[in-house]
Amino acid sequence: MRSHELRSDNELSGTVHGPTIQAGSVYGGIRIGSEPRGVGQAPWQLPPSMHVVDRSQEFEALERHRTRAVREERPALAAVSGLGGVGKTTLALKWLHTLRPHFPAGQLYADLGAQAPDGPALPEEVLGRFLRALGIPAQQVPETLAERAALYRSLTADRRLVVLLDDASTAAQVRPLLPAGRNVTAVTSRNRLPGLTVDGGCSVHVEPLGPEAAVELLAATLSDGRVAAQPEDARTLVELCAGLPLAVRVAGARLAARPERRITTMVRALAAERDRLEVLAIDGDHNVRAALDLSYRALPPPAARLYRLLGLHPGPEFASPVAAAVLAGEDAAELLDTLHDASLLVDAGEDRHRFHDLVRLHAAARAREDEPGHERAMAFRRIADHYLASATRAEEVIDPQHRTMARDYGPGPVVTTETDDDPDAALDWLERELANLMAVIRRSRSAGFPSVGWQLADALWPLFLRRKFYDDWHAAHEEGLAAAEELGDIAAACRMLTSGGVGQLGSGHYNRALEMFERAAQLFLEAGDRLGRARTLNYRGLALQRLGRLDEAAVLFRRAAAELPACGDVRAAALARMNLGDIALATGPALEAARHARAARTVLQEAGDTYNAARAATLLGRAHLALDQCDQAQENFVAALATLRGLTANYETARATAGLAEVAERRGQAQVAREHYRQALELYTSVGRSRSDEAESSRQRLRQLGDGESEHQSRADEPNPPTDSPATSQE
């Protein structure tokens, strides 16, 4: 006999009239009739509700599920998941409190302690508390989990109550705690609990707040006029908190404790990224780092290691191969799923992942604390090598003629993103990963790997050339040049000067470009590199051409066309011929321009340089237009577009399209001409060149053709738009 059981020896004696009930051990007394009766009043255990902002969609999802459950006469079960501190419990409490009029039998609440230092709460312990709350005397609570669960279901079958199971670990922990009848249960967890869908559960995932909602929450927390008085600082503050309600409340609480402090002060404190997690704490209570530490400590060791090593990733998001790279080539798919289930990662598109900002900082902090310095360095090197190898592969696919310089990698293995031979797909990959590639470039020198900086900048050449990310172009080559100089690598420094100078040309900084080209020429001269110095003739000529010094430019282009073949580079010599043709067209002799363009196109086609061969075709088309040879001009523009559209080279596509528009205009095909001019303007705008000379020419022709739409929004692009034609690929 268990000591806490109540023995009932209900032998009957004497005369008994009417029905009788005999039982062995009786738990909770005997009740007859439909109304349940416990000892004392109904339990109302839910913690107080807090102010909730911007959760209408989540509320609607929860209510839709409950309404359907009522209609189907079954219990309603909802699993609310999300990052620690994102407001899962707040949302669940708000929802369940609104249901009180419909559930008069009470509210049950349990913290299941998924992140507790001593482990999650046992279901039998929670059931014991629930049974006592429902009126079962402690001595009558059954001993085993199965008996307690059976009694719990019996007691709740006819009651109308709600249950909140907070911070659950697994679906298995939850199942014995689900009431019977038409009751409502909300489960919160850092993990998604797909197992509960088998039990008819509805899954609701809670994301961080958007900026406006987070500012509203900050204002509610402060309850004074500082948010209204300092709206921009308030917005900056909540962005630094990554929209995490816990972080916003903690920041607001710290400000509320100091009424004289401006929001700007907290912004400055949080802007010091490394210390941001420590700032977001109030005497050990509601500590953001502690909330994240709880999730971290609950991870299996391999997932915890992946988490902290991913904290070394310098960019905003990453694809799955990055996770394999930090683990030295190991399959990371299951570990990534574990991090997603723990709400430490969120989806960022197909096979892409990201940290919320505070989580990224936390992961990096755990890496500093839990990983030896050499392990951190090697993990970052593997990340960098992944991007360098993948970008180099993309570069080879897009521009096989580009003289790719040698790459050096760490001890490996090197994980490379699998790509096919589609240049468009390779360009798209480079553009999609540009933020990450730039982050690696900026981090590489301080991480002790300067060669990665200039080599990765070099690998980005085809993207910069075709899609004109000028700010990144300048920054990448500036950092790459500093890295090459730190290494004392003259060849790398010259590459950064010439490729970077082409970017300066494209963005209209002609004098800066000329300085860079002349510096590279001097370095080549000192190194005795005749070919390298000969190649700078083209670059210097381009800068002089943009500066309007056409005669000087033509001299250098002629020298390049003569010297480069002797040095073994007929392709660069062809580019010099194309540049000579461009000058000839600008100064008048169209026949000479056509001769240079035709010769350049032939050599470039033979060299397999389809991009520059297409540019030569556009130049040849313009020369034929100058000669009033519309049929030949159209033939060349169409041929150029057939290649350029496949390369997504929008600027050059715009120039060829404008050429077709002029052909149509000369033939009296006004509607066709207008359509081509509109397309050209859209393309110029797409690469930030809506105010270039070419774009203005197309716009003026549209006006002359009577098209009122020519004044469209393409005028209002970049604050300091370039006004020149594009730089020429010389390498």
TIZADO-325500 format. One record per residue (C-alpha): residue in three letters; y, x negated, z negated. Coordinates in steps of 0.25 Angstrom, whole numbers, plus 5000, padded with zeros to 4 digits. Each point is the difference from the previous one (the first is absolute). Layout:
% residues N
ALAYXZ
...
***
This chain:
% residues 731
MET500050005000
ARG501449945004
SER500950004989
HIS501250065008
GLU499150125004
LEU500050134993
ARG498650054997
SER499850155001
ASP498750054994
ASN500250155004
GLU498750064996
LEU500250154998
SER499550084988
GLY500150144995
THR500350115010
VAL500949975012
HIS500750115008
GLY500549975014
PRO500049885009
THR499749864994
ILE500349865005
GLN499149894996
ALA500449855003
GLY499649864996
SER501249914998
VAL501350085003
TYR501249925004
GLY501450064998
GLY499550134993
ILE499550135007
ARG500950095009
ILE499750135006
GLY500950065011
SER500849955011
GLU501249934993
PRO499849864996
ARG500449964986
GLY500249864994
VAL500549964987
GLY501550004999
GLN501050025011
ALA499849965015
PRO500249855003
TRP501349965006
GLN499849855002
LEU500849965013
PRO501149904997
PRO501450055003
SER500450025015
MET501049905005
HIS501150015011
VAL499350005014
VAL500849975013
ASP499550015015
ARG498650044997
SER500050145007
GLN499049965011
GLU499049964989
PHE500350124992
GLU499750095012
ALA498749935002
LEU499650024986
GLU500450155000
ARG499350035013
HIS498749944995
ARG500150084987
THR500350135008
ARG498849985009
ALA499149974987
VAL500550134994
ARG499750085013
GLU498649945000
GLU499850024985
ARG499749864997
PRO500649894991
ALA501249925006
LEU499949855000
ALA501149905004
ALA499949855001
VAL501449944999
SER500049855004
GLY501049895002
LEU500649874995
GLY500149984985
GLY501450054996
VAL500250085013
GLY500150134992
LYS498650065001
THR499950054986
THR501450055001
LEU499750085012
ALA498750064994
LEU500750034987
LYS501150085007
TRP499050085009
LEU499150034988
HIS501250044991
THR500450105010
LEU498650075000
ARG500150034985
PRO500350155001
HIS498750015009
PHE499149924990
PRO500250064986
ALA498849934994
GLY500749874999
GLN500149865006
LEU499149884998
TYR500449865002
ALA499349865000
ASP500449865003
LEU498749955006
GLY500549854999
ALA499649955013
GLN500949884998
ALA499849984985
PRO499749864995
ASP498750054994
GLY499650085011
PRO500050155005
ALA499850114990
LEU498550055000
PRO499950145005
GLU499250044987
GLU501249964991
VAL500950085008
LEU499150125000
GLY499949994985
ARG501550014999
PHE500150115010
LEU498950084992
ARG500849984987
ALA501250055007
LEU499350125004
GLY499650044986
ILE498749934998
PRO499949944986
ALA499749855001
GLN498750014993
GLN499650105011
VAL500349915012
PRO498749965007
GLU499649865000
THR499649975015
LEU500950015012
ALA499150105007
GLU500150104987
ARG501549984999
ALA500250035015
ALA499150124999
LEU500850054988
TYR501349975007
ARG499750085012
SER499550124992
LEU501350004992
THR500949995012
ALA499250095009
ASP500950134996
ARG501249934996
ARG501349985008
LEU500549864997
VAL500549875007
VAL499449864998
LEU500749875003
LEU499149875001
ASP501049895001
ASP499749865005
ALA498650025004
SER499149895004
THR498950065009
ALA499650145005
ALA498749984991
GLN500949994988
VAL500750135003
ARG498950095004
PRO499550034986
LEU501450044996
LEU500250105010
PRO500150144994
ALA499250125005
GLY500650145004
ARG501350015008
ASN500749894993
VAL500949895006
THR499849864998
ALA500949885005
VAL499549865000
THR500949885001
SER499649865004
ARG500549885006
ASN498750005009
ARG499850115010
LEU498850084996
PRO499350055013
GLY498850034992
LEU500750124994
THR500150065013
VAL498550034999
ASP500450084988
GLY501050095008
GLY501249914996
CYS501349995007
SER500549865002
VAL501549974999
HIS500649865001
VAL501449974994
GLU500949905007
PRO501249944995
LEU501350075001
GLY501050005011
PRO501449944998
GLU500750134998
ALA498950064990
ALA500049874993
VAL501550004998
GLU499950144995
LEU499049954990
LEU500949894995
ALA501150104998
ALA499150094992
THR499649884991
LEU501449954998
SER500650134998
ASP501449955001
GLY501049985012
ARG499649855004
VAL499150055012
ALA501150085006
ALA501049904997
GLN499249885006
PRO499150075011
GLU499849885009
ASP499549914987
ALA499150124996
ARG499450005013
THR499849855000
LEU499450014986
VAL498950105004
GLU499749925013
LEU499749884991
CYS499150094991
ALA499350035013
GLY500150154997
LEU499049994989
PRO500450114990
LEU499549924988
ALA500949885005
VAL501250095002
ARG499950074986
VAL499849864994
ALA501349955007
GLY500750134997
ALA499649994985
ARG500549864999
LEU501350045006
ALA500150124991
ALA499849914988
ARG501349935004
PRO501050105004
GLU501149905003
ARG499149925010
ARG500250035015
ILE498850025009
THR500449885008
THR499649914988
MET498650065001
VAL500049985015
ARG500349854998
ALA498949994990
LEU498950075009
ALA500549925012
ALA499449884993
GLU498750035006
ARG499149914992
ASP500550064987
ARG500150155005
LEU498750044992
GLU500549944987
VAL501350075001
LEU499450135002
ALA499550014985
ILE500550074987
ASP499449934988
GLY498650005005
ASP500150155003
HIS499850065014
ASN499949865006
VAL499850005015
ARG499349875000
ALA499150054989
ALA499750125008
LEU499649915012
ASP499249914991
LEU499250114996
SER499650035014
TYR499849855003
ARG499049984988
ALA499250125004
LEU499749935014
PRO498649935002
PRO500349855000
PRO499949985016
ALA501050125002
ALA500949944989
ARG500049875007
LEU500350065014
TYR501150084993
ARG500749884994
LEU499849915013
LEU500650115008
GLY501249994991
LEU500249875007
HIS500250075014
PRO501549985003
GLY500250125009
PRO500150154997
GLU498750055005
PHE498749945006
ALA498850035008
SER498549984995
PRO499849865007
VAL501049954990
ALA499150044988
ALA498949935007
ALA500949885002
VAL500449994985
LEU498550014996
ALA499649885010
GLY499450095010
GLU499250094991
ASP499950155004
ALA501150074991
ALA499850145005
GLU499350064987
LEU501049924991
LEU501250065008
ASP499450144998
THR499949974985
LEU501549965000
HIS500350135007
ASP499250084991
ALA500749944988
SER501350035007
LEU500549865000
LEU500050005015
VAL500550115010
ASP499750035014
ALA501049955010
GLY499450045013
GLU498749985006
ASP499349884993
ARG501349964994
HIS500350004985
ARG501349974991
PHE500349994986
HIS501150084994
ASP501149894996
LEU499850004985
VAL498549995002
ARG500249885010
LEU500849934989
HIS498950034990
ALA498949955009
ALA500849875002
ALA500349984985
ARG498550024998
ALA499749895010
ARG501049914993
GLU499350024987
ASP498550025004
GLU499949905012
PRO500149855000
GLY501149945008
HIS499149945010
GLU499350135002
ARG501350075002
ALA500549905010
MET498750005008
ALA500050165000
PHE501450005006
ARG499649895010
ARG498850095005
ILE501050125001
ALA501049915008
ASP498849945009
HIS499650145003
TYR501350045005
LEU500249875008
ALA498650015007
SER500250145003
ALA501449985005
THR499649885009
ARG498950085006
ALA501050115003
GLU500949905006
GLU498949945009
VAL499750155005
ILE501450035003
ASP500549875006
PRO498949915004
GLN501149905006
HIS500749984987
ARG499749864996
THR499450034986
MET500149884991
ALA498949964991
ARG499750084988
ASP499549954987
TYR499250084990
GLY499649994986
PRO498549984996
GLY499750145004
PRO499350085004
VAL501150065009
VAL499950155001
THR500650055014
THR500350145004
GLU499150045011
THR500850035012
ASP499750035015
ASP500749945012
ASP501050115001
PRO501449935000
ASP500650134996
ALA499150024988
ALA500349854996
LEU501550035000
ASP499850124992
TRP499249934990
LEU501149894999
GLU501150114998
ARG499250074990
GLU499749884992
LEU501449945002
ALA500550034986
ASN498849934994
LEU500149885010
MET501449984996
ALA499750014985
VAL498949895002
ILE501049915008
ARG501050014988
ARG499049984990
SER499249885006
ARG500949894997
SER500250034985
ALA498550025000
GLY499749865004
PHE499650035015
PRO501249975008
SER499249995013
VAL499750154999
GLY501550035001
TRP500349935014
GLN498650035006
LEU500150154997
ALA501450015005
ASP499549935013
ALA498950115001
LEU501050115000
TRP500749955012
PRO499450105010
LEU500450124990
PHE501449954999
LEU500249975014
ARG499550145005
ARG500550094988
LYS501249934996
PHE499950004985
TYR501249914999
ASP500349994985
ASP498549974998
TRP500049905011
HIS501249924994
ALA499450014986
ALA498649955004
HIS500549885008
GLU501149964990
GLU498950004989
GLY499049935010
LEU501049905003
ALA500249974986
ALA498549994998
ALA499849905012
GLU501249914995
GLU499350004986
LEU498749955007
GLY500849905009
ASP499350075012
ILE500949975012
ALA499250085010
ALA500050124990
ALA501549994998
CYS500349995015
ARG499150135002
MET500850074989
LEU501349965006
THR499750045014
SER499350134997
GLY501050034989
GLY501149975010
VAL499550105010
GLY500150104989
GLN501449964998
LEU500350025015
GLY499450145000
SER500950044988
GLY501349955006
HIS500149874992
TYR500249915012
ASN500749884993
ARG499050004989
ALA498950005011
LEU500649895007
GLU500149914987
MET498550034998
PHE499649965014
GLU500849875000
ARG499449964986
ALA498650035005
ALA500449915013
GLN500449894991
LEU498850004991
PHE499150005013
LEU500849885005
GLU499849934987
ALA498550035000
GLY499949955015
ASP499550145004
ARG500450015015
LEU499450145002
GLY500650064988
ARG501449955003
ALA499850055015
ARG499750144994
THR501350004992
LEU500749995013
ASN499750155003
TYR500450044986
ARG501349935000
GLY500350065014
LEU499750144995
ALA501049984989
LEU501149945009
GLN499750125009
ARG500250104989
LEU501349934996
GLY500550025015
ARG499949855003
LEU499250035013
ASP500249875007
GLU499649924989
ALA498850094998
ALA499649995014
VAL500049844999
LEU499050014989
PHE499150105007
ARG499949915012
ARG499749884992
ALA498950094993
ALA499450045013
ALA499949865005
GLU499649934987
LEU499050104994
PRO498949995012
ALA500049854998
CYS499750024985
GLY498950095004
ASP500650144997
VAL500250085013
ARG500150134992
ALA501249964993
ALA500649945013
ALA499850145006
LEU500750064988
ALA501249915004
ARG499950055014
MET500150144995
ASN501249964991
LEU500749945013
GLY499750135007
ASP500750084989
ILE501349915001
ALA500050015015
LEU499950154999
ALA501250004990
THR500849915009
GLY499850065014
PRO498949935008
ALA498950115000
LEU499249945010
GLU499949874991
ALA499750094988
ALA498850075008
ARG499549865004
HIS499949954986
ALA499550134994
ARG498950015011
ALA499649854998
ALA500050024984
ARG499150135001
THR499049935009
VAL499849894990
LEU500050094988
GLN498950095006
GLU499249885003
ALA500149954986
GLY499650144995
ASP501450024993
THR500050155003
TYR501250034991
ASN500949895006
ALA499550035014
ALA500450154998
ARG501449954995
ALA500149925013
ALA499650135008
THR501250074993
LEU500949895004
LEU499550005014
GLY500250155001
ARG501549984995
ALA500249905011
HIS499550105011
LEU500950104994
ALA501249905002
LEU499549985014
ASP499950165002
GLN498549995002
CYS499650134992
ASP498650005005
GLN499749864995
ALA500850024988
GLN499250124996
GLU498649935003
ASN500449894990
PHE500550094989
VAL498750085001
ALA499249884999
ALA500749954988
LEU499950134993
ALA498550005003
THR499949884991
LEU501150014990
ARG499650144996
GLY498649954996
LEU500749894992
THR500950104992
ALA501249915004
ASN501150104999
TYR501249925003
GLU499449945013
THR499450145003
ALA501550064998
ARG500549905010
ALA499050035011
THR500250154997
ALA501549995002
GLY499749935013
LEU499250115005
ALA501150104996
GLU501049925009
VAL499050005011
ALA499950164999
GLU501550014998
ARG500349925013
ARG499050095007
GLY500850124996
GLN498950054990
ALA500950034989
GLN499050084991
VAL499049885001
ALA501149904997
ARG500450084987
GLU498650004995
HIS499849865002
TYR501449964993
ARG499650094988
GLN498749934999
ALA500649865001
LEU501150044989
GLU498850054991
LEU499349875002
TYR501349924997
THR500250084987
SER498549974996
VAL500349854999
GLY501450014994
ARG500749975013
SER500750135002
ARG501449935002
SER499549895009
ASP500749985013
GLU498850065007
ALA500050124992
GLU501550025002
SER499749995015
SER499050114999
ARG500850094992
GLN501249985009
ARG499150045012
LEU499550124993
ARG501550044998
GLN500349985014
LEU498850095004
GLY500550114991
ASP499049994988
GLY500750044987
GLU498849964992
SER500349855003
GLU500950004987
HIS498750024992
GLN499749944987
SER499649865005
ARG501549964998
ALA499850014985
ASP498949894998
GLU500149874993
PRO501449964993
ASN500149875008
PRO499250025013
PRO499749895010
THR500750005013
ASP499249905008
SER498750015009
PRO498749954993
ALA499649864998
THR499049955009
SER498649954996
GLN500049855003
GLU498749964992
***
